[in-house]
Amino acid sequence: MQRVTVILGLIGWLAMTLPAQATEDDKAIEKKAADKELTSDQDFLTWAATWELAEIKLAERALQQTQNEEMKKFASRAVAQHTSTRDALLQKAKEMKMDAVVSLKKQQRDACERLGKLKGTEFDREYSRYLIEAHEKGVQTYEKWAKEARDSGLRDIAGRALLIAKDHLEQARRLSAGFKP
């Protein structure tokens, strides 16, 4: 009888600790995936499609939350341009017979949530700050893959996306100058 109690106690303890360990492991896997260096066309394509989706979602939020006409024009154009790039990436994924699972990363979801709580000039200032940081990373990544992608079509998409990212970075810096205290 004592053995049964000990075994049941051990099973109960395992049942309580294993889900916690799995959650910690899941977080570690998500962190590794987010920090992972892009080493293949497939890695880059997944990163780029996800990055484009984040830019679309945040520009849509800007359209809802800003009162600044320049920011609205920028956000409207950003939605159209990033949607076009995302669609080209998803088409390329299909051509490469690749399942591209595109969803926001934790950092991108957090940015959406944080910006969603802001209004007016405070939103505009923080959104333009986000744009600068995100587009600096975007320019850096697209520059690399516009040269290094093995697939010529993917290099072309990266080259076009690079031009858009550089333009958006320049516009974000200009917009940001108007929101400094």
ChimeraX attribute file (.defattr): number of C-alpha atoms within 10 A of each C-alpha:
attribute: neighborCount
match mode: 1-to-1
recipient: residues
	/A:1	6
	/A:2	7
	/A:3	8
	/A:4	9
	/A:5	10
	/A:6	11
	/A:7	12
	/A:8	12
	/A:9	12
	/A:10	12
	/A:11	12
	/A:12	11
	/A:13	11
	/A:14	12
	/A:15	11
	/A:16	11
	/A:17	11
	/A:18	11
	/A:19	11
	/A:20	12
	/A:21	11
	/A:22	11
	/A:23	11
	/A:24	12
	/A:25	12
	/A:26	12
	/A:27	12
	/A:28	12
	/A:29	12
	/A:30	14
	/A:31	13
	/A:32	11
	/A:33	12
	/A:34	13
	/A:35	9
	/A:36	10
	/A:37	10
	/A:38	15
	/A:39	10
	/A:40	13
	/A:41	18
	/A:42	18
	/A:43	13
	/A:44	20
	/A:45	25
	/A:46	22
	/A:47	20
	/A:48	23
	/A:49	25
	/A:50	21
	/A:51	22
	/A:52	25
	/A:53	22
	/A:54	23
	/A:55	25
	/A:56	21
	/A:57	18
	/A:58	24
	/A:59	25
	/A:60	16
	/A:61	17
	/A:62	24
	/A:63	19
	/A:64	13
	/A:65	20
	/A:66	20
	/A:67	15
	/A:68	14
	/A:69	10
	/A:70	12
	/A:71	22
	/A:72	18
	/A:73	11
	/A:74	18
	/A:75	23
	/A:76	16
	/A:77	14
	/A:78	21
	/A:79	19
	/A:80	13
	/A:81	18
	/A:82	23
	/A:83	18
	/A:84	14
	/A:85	20
	/A:86	24
	/A:87	15
	/A:88	16
	/A:89	23
	/A:90	21
	/A:91	14
	/A:92	18
	/A:93	19
	/A:94	12
	/A:95	9
	/A:96	12
	/A:97	9
	/A:98	14
	/A:99	11
	/A:100	19
	/A:101	11
	/A:102	18
	/A:103	15
	/A:104	18
	/A:105	17
	/A:106	12
	/A:107	11
	/A:108	19
	/A:109	15
	/A:110	12
	/A:111	16
	/A:112	19
	/A:113	12
	/A:114	13
	/A:115	20
	/A:116	16
	/A:117	10
	/A:118	16
	/A:119	16
	/A:120	11
	/A:121	16
	/A:122	14
	/A:123	21
	/A:124	23
	/A:125	21
	/A:126	18
	/A:127	27
	/A:128	23
	/A:129	16
	/A:130	17
	/A:131	25
	/A:132	21
	/A:133	13
	/A:134	17
	/A:135	23
	/A:136	16
	/A:137	15
	/A:138	22
	/A:139	21
	/A:140	13
	/A:141	17
	/A:142	25
	/A:143	19
	/A:144	16
	/A:145	23
	/A:146	21
	/A:147	14
	/A:148	16
	/A:149	20
	/A:150	12
	/A:151	14
	/A:152	12
	/A:153	14
	/A:154	23
	/A:155	20
	/A:156	15
	/A:157	20
	/A:158	27
	/A:159	19
	/A:160	14
	/A:161	24
	/A:162	22
	/A:163	14
	/A:164	19
	/A:165	26
	/A:166	18
	/A:167	13
	/A:168	21
	/A:169	22
	/A:170	16
	/A:171	18
	/A:172	22
	/A:173	14
	/A:174	12
	/A:175	21
	/A:176	20
	/A:177	12
	/A:178	12
	/A:179	15
	/A:180	9
	/A:181	5
